[in-house]
Amino acid sequence: MKRLILLAFSSLVSAVAFAQTCPDLSGVYGDVMDYGFAVEIKQSGCDTMVMTQYHDDGSQVTDKITADGQFRVYNSMPQFETSATYNATSFIFTSNDVNTGIKMRNFIFSLDQDSNLVEETIKYDTDGNKGTDQTGTLPRCPDGQDCTF
């Protein structure tokens, strides 16, 4: 009986130790008035998030993203099939050309020490070779402020 309890306890500890973690990106970043653009992320654990982009022309685009590595066409980027995965510090999006299947971009989202959204974009040429790398930061919208209009 002691062995069974010990085995069950060690299995539970192992499962907790190896559980996947991810950053919580929930929040609003940017400001339509200041930047012409804002993004709101509502995250449900590590597997799903709803991302809404707000633009200064009044338009908005919403994507429900599933971080399971499967390629999907999202409303915000219809020219790509995009997969989403995550690790302990980032969400990683890989985008392939919807017509050719060639890898065109990686988008890596993380938070900096001030909880601002950092996006690293890695572009690839039409042969799938790594090209340019660009990093940008959108500040977190202050609590109580509406940055989406």
N, C-alpha and C positions, 0 to 999 in steps of 0.2 A: 504494500500500500504506500509506504514512504517513497519507494522508487517511482511509482505511478504519479504521485503528487510532485516529486522533484522533476520528473520528465515533463509534466504538464507546465510547471512553472518555468522551466528552461525554454520550452517552446514558446511560451508567451513572451518572455524576455527577448528571445531571438526575433520574433515577429515585430515587436516594438522597435528594436534596434535597427532593423532593416526596412522599416516603413519609409516610404518615399515622402520627402518634404519638398515644399516649394515656397517661394516668396508670396506673400499676400499683396497683390497689386491693386486691391480694391481702393477706389478713390477717383477724384477728378483731377486731371493734369492739364496744364495750359490754361488759356483764358481767351475766349472768342474776342473780347474787346481789345486785349493787348497783343495777342499773337495771331488772331484770325482763325484760331483753331483750338479746340479742346477735345479731350477724350475722357470718357467715363468708363471705368471698369468695375463691374460687379462680379466678384469671383465667388464660386461655390466650391471650396476645397481646392484640390490641385487639378481636378479633372475637367471642370467647366468654368467658363466665364462668359459674360455678355459685355461686349465692347461697343460703345456708341461714340461715333465721331461727330462733333458739332462744328459747322463751318460758318464763317461770317456772312455768307449769303443766305443763312437761315436753314440750309439743308442739314440733314443728319443721316447717317448710315449706321445700322446696327448689325452686328454679327454675333451669333451664338457659337462660341469656340469650344471644341472638345479636344483636350490635350491627350490624344491616344495614338498619335503618330500616323493616323489615316489622312490621306489627301482629300481635301474638299475645296469647292469653289465658294468663296465668301463674298458677300455683297460689296464690301469695301474694295475688293481686288478681283473683279471678275476675269481679268486677264491671266490669273494664276490659279493653279491648284496648290493649296497650302496645307501643310501638316503642322501640328503643334505638339511639342513635348516640353518637358520641364526637368530641372534639376533643383538642387537646394537653393540656388541663388538666382535663377533665370527661367524665363519662358522662352523657348526657341521655336521660331517659325521658319520653315523651309518652303520656298515658293518655286514651283516649276511652271514654265510656260504652258498654258492650258492646251495649246495646239501641238507643241512639239515634245512636251515632257522634259525639256532641258532645264536643269537647275538655273534659276536666274537670281535669286536673292535669299539671304538668311536675315531674319530680323530677330534680334536678341533683346528682350525686355528685362530690366532689373531695376532695383531701387538703389539710389545712392544713400549716403549716411544721413541726409536730410529728408529722406522719403520722397525725393523727386523721381520721376520716371526717366530712366536712361534707355535710349534705343540705339543699339548698334546695328547698322545696316551694312551687310557685305553683299556687293553686287558681283555677278559673274557675266562673262561674255557669252555670245551665242553658242560657243562650243563647250560651255560649262566650266571654263577656267576662271579662277578667282581674279577679280579685278579690283575695284575700289572698295574702300572701307570708310564708313562715315559714322560718327557718334554724335547724338544730340540729346539734350535734356529738356524735359518739360517740367516746370515747377508744379508741385502739388498745390491745388487750389486751397486757400485757407478755409478752415472749418467755418460754416455759417455764411460763406460767400457763394453766390451763384456765378460760376465762370462759364456757363454753357450758353449764354446769350449775349 
